[in-house]
Amino acid sequence: MGKILTFVIVSVLVAYLAMQWAAPRFDPESLKGARVLVTGASTGIGEQIAYHYARFGAQIIITARREKVLQQVAEKCLSLGAQKAFYIAADMASESDPDKVVDFALEKLGGLDYLVLNHIGPTPFGVWEGDVEHTRWLMKVNFFSYTQMAWRALPSLEQSKGSLVVVSSLLAKMTSPFTLPYTSTKFALNGFFGSLNHELAMKKSNVSISICTLGLIDTESAMEKVRFVKYIQAASTAQGQKRFYTHECIWMTIMPFNFKNMSIPGISFRNTAPKRLKMQCKCILR
Protein backbone atom coordinates (compact mmCIF):
# COMPACT_ATOMS: atom_id res chain seq x y z
CA MET A 1 0.00 0.00 0.00
CA GLY A 2 2.88 2.34 0.87
CA LYS A 3 4.54 1.79 -2.50
CA ILE A 4 1.30 2.49 -4.35
CA LEU A 5 0.76 5.72 -2.41
CA THR A 6 4.33 6.81 -3.06
CA PHE A 7 3.92 6.06 -6.77
CA VAL A 8 0.70 8.09 -6.93
CA ILE A 9 2.26 11.07 -5.14
CA VAL A 10 5.34 11.02 -7.36
CA SER A 11 3.18 10.71 -10.50
CA VAL A 12 1.04 13.68 -9.48
CA LEU A 13 4.13 15.73 -8.67
CA VAL A 14 5.76 14.90 -12.01
CA ALA A 15 2.55 15.75 -13.88
CA TYR A 16 2.27 19.06 -12.04
CA LEU A 17 5.87 20.01 -12.75
CA ALA A 18 5.48 19.03 -16.41
CA MET A 19 2.36 21.18 -16.69
CA GLN A 20 4.13 24.14 -15.10
CA TRP A 21 7.12 23.71 -17.39
CA ALA A 22 4.97 23.49 -20.52
CA ALA A 23 2.70 26.40 -19.58
CA PRO A 24 3.28 29.56 -21.62
CA ARG A 25 5.19 32.25 -19.75
CA PHE A 26 3.82 35.75 -19.65
CA ASP A 27 6.41 38.48 -20.06
CA PRO A 28 5.09 41.82 -18.73
CA GLU A 29 7.56 43.64 -20.98
CA SER A 30 5.71 42.30 -24.02
CA LEU A 31 2.85 44.69 -23.29
CA LYS A 32 4.99 47.75 -22.68
CA GLY A 33 4.23 50.08 -25.55
CA ALA A 34 1.76 47.62 -27.09
CA ARG A 35 -0.90 49.32 -29.21
CA VAL A 36 -4.31 48.30 -27.92
CA LEU A 37 -7.89 49.10 -28.93
CA VAL A 38 -10.57 48.13 -26.41
CA THR A 39 -14.27 48.49 -27.21
CA GLY A 40 -17.05 48.80 -24.65
CA ALA A 41 -14.49 50.33 -22.32
CA SER A 42 -16.55 52.92 -20.43
CA THR A 43 -17.56 50.46 -17.72
CA GLY A 44 -17.49 46.85 -16.59
CA ILE A 45 -15.20 44.30 -18.20
CA GLY A 46 -13.94 46.61 -20.94
CA GLU A 47 -12.99 49.31 -18.45
CA GLN A 48 -11.02 46.83 -16.33
CA ILE A 49 -9.27 45.42 -19.41
CA ALA A 50 -8.14 48.94 -20.29
CA TYR A 51 -6.78 49.46 -16.78
CA HIS A 52 -4.86 46.18 -16.88
CA TYR A 53 -3.19 47.10 -20.16
CA ALA A 54 -2.45 50.54 -18.72
CA ARG A 55 -0.61 49.04 -15.75
CA PHE A 56 1.71 47.27 -18.19
CA GLY A 57 2.52 50.52 -19.98
CA ALA A 58 0.51 49.95 -23.15
CA GLN A 59 -0.74 52.58 -25.59
CA ILE A 60 -4.51 52.47 -25.42
CA ILE A 61 -7.50 53.53 -27.46
CA ILE A 62 -10.88 53.10 -25.76
CA THR A 63 -14.33 53.46 -27.22
CA ALA A 64 -17.95 53.34 -26.06
CA ARG A 65 -21.00 55.57 -26.40
CA ARG A 66 -20.55 57.94 -23.42
CA GLU A 67 -17.83 60.48 -24.15
CA LYS A 68 -17.63 61.99 -20.64
CA VAL A 69 -17.15 58.58 -19.04
CA LEU A 70 -14.55 57.63 -21.65
CA GLN A 71 -12.60 60.77 -20.80
CA GLN A 72 -12.48 59.71 -17.14
CA VAL A 73 -11.37 56.18 -18.02
CA ALA A 74 -8.64 57.51 -20.33
CA GLU A 75 -7.35 59.80 -17.58
CA LYS A 76 -7.20 56.90 -15.15
CA CYS A 77 -5.35 54.78 -17.73
CA LEU A 78 -2.68 57.48 -17.90
CA SER A 79 -2.45 57.65 -14.12
CA LEU A 80 -1.97 53.86 -13.99
CA GLY A 81 0.97 53.96 -16.36
CA ALA A 82 -0.34 53.90 -19.93
CA GLN A 83 2.11 55.49 -22.35
CA LYS A 84 -0.79 56.97 -24.29
CA ALA A 85 -4.56 56.92 -23.85
CA PHE A 86 -7.07 58.23 -26.37
CA TYR A 87 -10.83 57.85 -26.55
CA ILE A 88 -13.46 58.07 -29.25
CA ALA A 89 -17.21 57.93 -28.74
CA ALA A 90 -19.00 55.66 -31.20
CA ASP A 91 -22.32 53.95 -31.87
CA MET A 92 -21.67 50.36 -32.91
CA ALA A 93 -25.12 50.13 -34.49
CA SER A 94 -23.94 52.67 -37.05
CA GLU A 95 -22.81 51.51 -40.47
CA SER A 96 -19.72 53.72 -40.39
CA ASP A 97 -18.64 54.04 -36.74
CA PRO A 98 -16.94 50.62 -36.42
CA ASP A 99 -14.61 51.48 -39.30
CA LYS A 100 -14.15 55.01 -37.95
CA VAL A 101 -12.95 53.68 -34.60
CA VAL A 102 -10.36 51.36 -36.14
CA ASP A 103 -9.13 54.12 -38.45
CA PHE A 104 -8.82 56.45 -35.45
CA ALA A 105 -6.72 53.87 -33.60
CA LEU A 106 -4.47 53.27 -36.60
CA GLU A 107 -3.95 57.01 -37.04
CA LYS A 108 -3.20 57.72 -33.37
CA LEU A 109 -1.02 54.67 -32.68
CA GLY A 110 0.40 53.89 -36.10
CA GLY A 111 -0.96 50.34 -36.02
CA LEU A 112 -2.46 47.76 -33.67
CA ASP A 113 -1.05 44.88 -31.67
CA TYR A 114 -4.26 43.97 -29.84
CA LEU A 115 -7.88 44.46 -30.80
CA VAL A 116 -10.17 43.63 -27.88
CA LEU A 117 -13.82 43.44 -28.94
CA ASN A 118 -16.00 43.64 -25.87
CA HIS A 119 -18.96 45.99 -26.49
CA ILE A 120 -22.59 44.91 -26.26
CA GLY A 121 -25.93 46.62 -26.76
CA PRO A 122 -28.56 46.83 -24.02
CA THR A 123 -31.26 44.20 -24.15
CA PRO A 124 -34.28 43.44 -21.95
CA PHE A 125 -33.98 40.58 -19.48
CA GLY A 126 -37.15 38.52 -19.74
CA VAL A 127 -39.32 36.34 -21.93
CA TRP A 128 -38.97 37.13 -25.63
CA GLU A 129 -42.19 38.60 -27.04
CA GLY A 130 -41.39 38.76 -30.72
CA ASP A 131 -39.46 42.03 -30.93
CA VAL A 132 -37.68 41.22 -34.17
CA GLU A 133 -36.52 44.80 -34.72
CA HIS A 134 -34.63 44.85 -31.43
CA THR A 135 -33.12 41.44 -32.21
CA ARG A 136 -31.95 42.73 -35.58
CA TRP A 137 -30.49 45.87 -33.97
CA LEU A 138 -28.72 43.84 -31.29
CA MET A 139 -27.20 41.58 -33.93
CA LYS A 140 -25.73 44.68 -35.60
CA VAL A 141 -24.15 45.84 -32.34
CA ASN A 142 -23.07 42.53 -30.82
CA PHE A 143 -22.07 40.69 -33.98
CA PHE A 144 -21.83 42.56 -37.29
CA SER A 145 -19.79 45.42 -35.83
CA TYR A 146 -17.33 42.83 -34.47
CA THR A 147 -16.82 41.33 -37.91
CA GLN A 148 -16.52 44.79 -39.46
CA MET A 149 -13.86 45.95 -37.01
CA ALA A 150 -11.95 42.69 -37.21
CA TRP A 151 -11.74 42.91 -40.99
CA ARG A 152 -10.65 46.54 -40.86
CA ALA A 153 -7.91 45.78 -38.32
CA LEU A 154 -6.61 42.51 -39.78
CA PRO A 155 -3.99 44.02 -42.13
CA SER A 156 -2.39 45.91 -39.23
CA LEU A 157 -2.60 42.92 -36.90
CA GLU A 158 -1.00 40.79 -39.61
CA GLN A 159 1.96 43.15 -39.84
CA SER A 160 2.45 43.28 -36.07
CA LYS A 161 1.79 39.56 -35.49
CA GLY A 162 -0.99 40.78 -33.27
CA SER A 163 -3.95 39.31 -31.44
CA LEU A 164 -7.68 39.60 -31.87
CA VAL A 165 -9.56 39.10 -28.60
CA VAL A 166 -13.31 38.47 -28.62
CA VAL A 167 -15.12 38.69 -25.29
CA SER A 168 -17.94 36.18 -25.54
CA SER A 169 -20.18 34.45 -23.04
CA LEU A 170 -21.09 31.08 -21.62
CA LEU A 171 -24.42 31.67 -23.34
CA ALA A 172 -22.61 31.00 -26.62
CA LYS A 173 -22.21 27.42 -25.40
CA MET A 174 -25.65 26.75 -23.94
CA THR A 175 -29.22 27.91 -24.33
CA SER A 176 -30.98 29.82 -21.59
CA PRO A 177 -34.35 31.49 -21.04
CA PHE A 178 -34.78 35.27 -20.74
CA THR A 179 -31.80 36.16 -22.94
CA LEU A 180 -32.82 35.01 -26.43
CA PRO A 181 -31.54 37.93 -28.56
CA TYR A 182 -28.32 38.23 -26.55
CA THR A 183 -27.69 34.47 -26.65
CA SER A 184 -28.18 34.45 -30.42
CA THR A 185 -25.55 37.14 -30.91
CA LYS A 186 -23.02 35.25 -28.80
CA PHE A 187 -23.62 32.00 -30.69
CA ALA A 188 -22.96 33.96 -33.89
CA LEU A 189 -19.73 35.40 -32.46
CA ASN A 190 -18.32 32.03 -31.49
CA GLY A 191 -19.25 30.46 -34.79
CA PHE A 192 -17.79 33.25 -36.89
CA PHE A 193 -14.53 33.81 -35.03
CA GLY A 194 -13.98 30.11 -34.43
CA SER A 195 -14.26 29.55 -38.18
CA LEU A 196 -12.12 32.61 -38.93
CA ASN A 197 -9.43 31.21 -36.67
CA HIS A 198 -9.36 28.04 -38.79
CA GLU A 199 -9.11 30.05 -42.01
CA LEU A 200 -6.27 32.18 -40.65
CA ALA A 201 -4.43 29.02 -39.63
CA MET A 202 -4.88 27.61 -43.13
CA LYS A 203 -3.35 30.81 -44.54
CA LYS A 204 -0.50 30.61 -42.00
CA SER A 205 -1.53 34.03 -40.76
CA ASN A 206 0.41 35.88 -38.06
CA VAL A 207 -2.82 36.83 -36.27
CA SER A 208 -4.04 34.83 -33.28
CA ILE A 209 -7.65 34.82 -32.10
CA SER A 210 -8.71 34.37 -28.49
CA ILE A 211 -12.39 33.85 -27.62
CA CYS A 212 -13.01 34.54 -23.93
CA THR A 213 -16.03 32.56 -22.71
CA LEU A 214 -17.19 34.20 -19.50
CA GLY A 215 -19.87 33.26 -17.01
CA LEU A 216 -21.98 35.85 -15.27
CA ILE A 217 -19.73 38.62 -13.96
CA ASP A 218 -21.08 40.95 -11.29
CA THR A 219 -20.74 44.13 -13.29
CA GLU A 220 -23.19 46.93 -12.57
CA SER A 221 -25.15 46.38 -15.78
CA ALA A 222 -25.44 42.62 -15.25
CA MET A 223 -26.62 42.99 -11.66
CA GLU A 224 -29.17 45.62 -12.64
CA LYS A 225 -30.86 43.23 -15.06
CA VAL A 226 -31.55 40.54 -12.44
CA ARG A 227 -31.88 42.63 -9.29
CA PHE A 228 -35.66 42.82 -9.20
CA VAL A 229 -36.54 39.49 -10.81
CA LYS A 230 -38.42 37.21 -8.44
CA TYR A 231 -40.89 34.90 -10.17
CA ILE A 232 -41.59 34.39 -13.85
CA GLN A 233 -43.92 31.73 -15.23
CA ALA A 234 -41.80 29.53 -17.45
CA ALA A 235 -43.70 26.46 -18.65
CA SER A 236 -46.33 23.84 -17.89
CA THR A 237 -45.55 20.26 -16.95
CA ALA A 238 -47.11 17.28 -18.71
CA GLN A 239 -49.62 17.08 -15.85
CA GLY A 240 -50.64 20.68 -16.39
CA GLN A 241 -48.93 21.99 -13.26
CA LYS A 242 -47.25 25.33 -13.63
CA ARG A 243 -43.51 25.63 -13.22
CA PHE A 244 -41.90 28.85 -12.17
CA TYR A 245 -38.38 30.09 -12.62
CA THR A 246 -37.15 31.81 -9.50
CA HIS A 247 -34.35 34.32 -9.28
CA GLU A 248 -32.11 31.40 -8.26
CA CYS A 249 -32.96 29.66 -11.51
CA ILE A 250 -32.01 32.70 -13.55
CA TRP A 251 -28.58 32.76 -11.97
CA MET A 252 -28.18 29.03 -12.37
CA THR A 253 -29.15 28.91 -16.03
CA ILE A 254 -26.53 31.53 -16.75
CA MET A 255 -23.79 30.09 -14.56
CA PRO A 256 -24.42 26.48 -13.50
CA PHE A 257 -20.81 25.55 -12.72
CA ASN A 258 -17.73 27.01 -11.12
CA PHE A 259 -15.84 28.06 -14.22
CA LYS A 260 -12.10 28.35 -14.43
CA ASN A 261 -10.72 31.84 -14.74
CA MET A 262 -10.37 32.87 -18.36
CA SER A 263 -7.29 34.86 -19.34
CA ILE A 264 -5.54 36.72 -22.11
CA PRO A 265 -1.97 38.06 -21.86
CA GLY A 266 -1.61 39.83 -18.55
CA ILE A 267 -5.34 39.84 -17.85
CA SER A 268 -7.49 37.47 -15.81
CA PHE A 269 -11.28 37.32 -15.79
CA ARG A 270 -12.46 36.03 -12.46
CA ASN A 271 -15.92 34.62 -11.87
CA THR A 272 -17.19 36.72 -8.98
CA ALA A 273 -20.79 35.54 -8.74
CA PRO A 274 -21.65 34.25 -5.24
CA LYS A 275 -20.63 30.62 -4.78
CA ARG A 276 -23.75 29.96 -2.71
CA LEU A 277 -25.79 30.04 -5.92
CA LYS A 278 -24.33 26.68 -6.90
CA MET A 279 -26.03 25.12 -3.90
CA GLN A 280 -29.46 26.41 -4.88
CA CYS A 281 -29.85 24.38 -8.06
CA LYS A 282 -32.11 21.87 -6.30
CA CYS A 283 -34.62 24.68 -5.77
CA ILE A 284 -34.74 25.86 -9.36
CA LEU A 285 -38.25 24.75 -10.27
CA ARG A 286 -41.23 25.36 -8.03
FENRA-V17413 format. One record per residue. SS is DSSP state (A for helix, B for strand, O for the rest). PHI is phi as a letter, one per 40 degrees, with the letter a starting at -180 (999 if undefined). D_FIRST is the distance of its C-alpha to the first C-alpha in Angstrom with 1 decimal. Layout:
BEGIN
ss: <SS	SS>
phi: <PHI	PHI>
d_first: <D_FIRST	D_FIRST>
END
This chain:
BEGIN
ss: <O	A	A	A	A	A	A	A	A	A	A	A	A	A	A	A	A	A	A	A	A	A	O	O	O	O	O	A	A	A	A	O	O	O	B	B	B	B	B	O	O	O	O	A	A	A	A	A	A	A	A	A	A	A	A	O	O	O	B	B	B	B	B	B	O	O	A	A	A	A	A	A	A	A	A	A	A	A	A	A	O	O	O	B	B	B	B	B	B	O	O	O	O	O	O	O	A	A	A	A	A	A	A	A	A	A	A	A	A	O	O	O	O	B	B	B	B	O	O	O	O	O	O	O	O	O	O	O	O	O	O	A	A	A	A	A	A	A	A	A	A	A	A	A	A	A	A	A	A	A	A	A	A	A	A	A	A	A	A	A	O	O	B	B	B	B	B	B	B	A	A	A	O	O	O	O	O	O	O	A	A	A	A	A	A	A	A	A	A	A	A	A	A	A	A	A	A	A	A	A	A	A	O	O	O	O	O	B	B	B	B	B	B	B	O	O	O	O	O	A	A	A	A	A	A	A	O	O	O	O	B	B	B	B	B	B	O	O	O	O	O	B	B	B	B	B	A	A	A	A	A	A	A	A	O	O	O	O	O	O	O	B	B	B	O	O	B	B	B	O	O	O	O	O	A	A	A	A	A	A	A	A	A	O	B	O>
phi: <999	c	c	c	c	c	c	c	c	c	c	c	c	c	c	c	c	c	c	c	c	c	c	c	c	c	b	d	c	c	c	c	g	c	c	b	b	b	c	g	b	c	a	g	c	c	c	c	c	d	c	c	c	c	c	c	g	c	b	b	b	b	a	a	c	c	c	c	c	d	d	c	c	c	c	c	d	c	c	c	h	c	c	a	a	b	b	a	c	a	b	c	c	c	c	b	c	d	c	c	c	c	c	c	c	c	c	c	b	g	i	b	b	b	b	b	c	b	c	a	c	c	a	c	b	i	c	c	b	g	c	c	c	c	c	c	c	c	c	c	c	c	b	c	c	c	c	c	c	c	c	c	c	d	d	c	c	c	c	c	f	c	b	b	b	b	c	b	a	d	c	c	b	a	c	a	c	g	b	d	c	c	d	c	c	c	c	c	d	c	c	c	c	c	c	c	c	c	c	c	c	c	c	f	c	c	c	b	b	b	b	c	c	b	c	c	b	c	c	d	c	c	c	c	c	b	c	b	c	b	b	b	c	b	a	b	c	c	c	g	c	c	b	b	c	c	c	c	c	d	c	c	c	c	b	c	b	c	c	c	c	c	a	b	d	g	b	b	b	b	c	b	c	d	c	d	c	c	c	c	c	c	b	c	b	b>
d_first: <0.0	3.8	5.5	5.2	6.3	8.6	9.9	10.7	12.4	14.3	15.3	16.7	18.4	20.0	21.1	22.7	24.4	25.7	27.1	28.8	30.3	31.6	33.0	36.8	38.2	41.0	43.9	46.1	49.0	49.0	50.5	53.1	56.4	54.8	57.3	56.0	57.5	55.9	57.4	57.3	56.9	59.1	56.3	52.7	50.2	53.0	54.2	50.8	50.3	53.6	52.7	49.4	51.3	54.0	51.5	50.7	54.4	55.1	58.5	58.5	60.6	60.0	61.7	62.0	65.0	65.8	67.5	67.7	63.9	63.3	65.5	63.4	60.1	61.6	62.8	59.3	57.8	60.3	59.4	55.7	56.4	57.5	59.9	61.9	61.9	64.3	64.6	66.4	66.9	66.6	66.5	63.9	65.8	68.7	69.4	70.0	67.9	64.6	66.4	68.3	65.2	63.6	67.0	67.2	63.8	64.8	68.1	66.7	63.7	64.9	61.9	58.5	54.9	53.3	54.7	52.8	54.0	53.2	56.4	56.7	59.7	59.9	59.3	59.5	56.4	57.0	57.9	59.6	63.3	64.5	65.4	65.5	67.4	64.8	62.1	64.1	64.7	61.0	60.2	62.7	61.1	57.4	57.4	60.6	61.1	57.6	58.6	61.9	60.6	57.9	60.5	62.8	60.2	58.6	61.1	60.4	56.7	56.9	58.8	56.4	53.2	52.6	50.5	51.4	49.4	49.8	48.6	47.8	46.1	43.3	46.3	46.7	43.5	44.1	47.2	48.1	51.1	53.7	53.3	54.8	57.0	54.5	51.6	53.9	54.7	51.0	50.2	53.2	51.9	48.5	50.1	52.8	50.8	47.8	50.3	52.2	49.1	48.8	52.4	52.2	49.3	51.4	54.3	52.0	53.1	52.3	51.8	48.3	48.0	45.5	45.4	44.0	42.8	43.0	42.3	44.7	45.6	47.4	50.5	53.8	55.1	51.9	51.9	55.6	55.2	52.9	54.0	56.5	54.9	54.2	54.7	55.7	56.3	54.1	54.4	55.1	52.7	53.6	54.8	57.1	55.3	55.3	52.2	52.3	50.4	49.8	49.4	45.7	45.8	47.7	45.1	42.3	44.1	44.5	41.0	38.5	35.3	34.2	35.2	34.0	36.7	39.1	40.5	43.2	43.9	44.0	44.0	41.4	42.1	40.1	39.9	41.5	42.1	40.9	37.2	38.3	40.0	36.8	36.4	39.9	39.4	39.4	42.9	44.3	46.7	49.1>
END
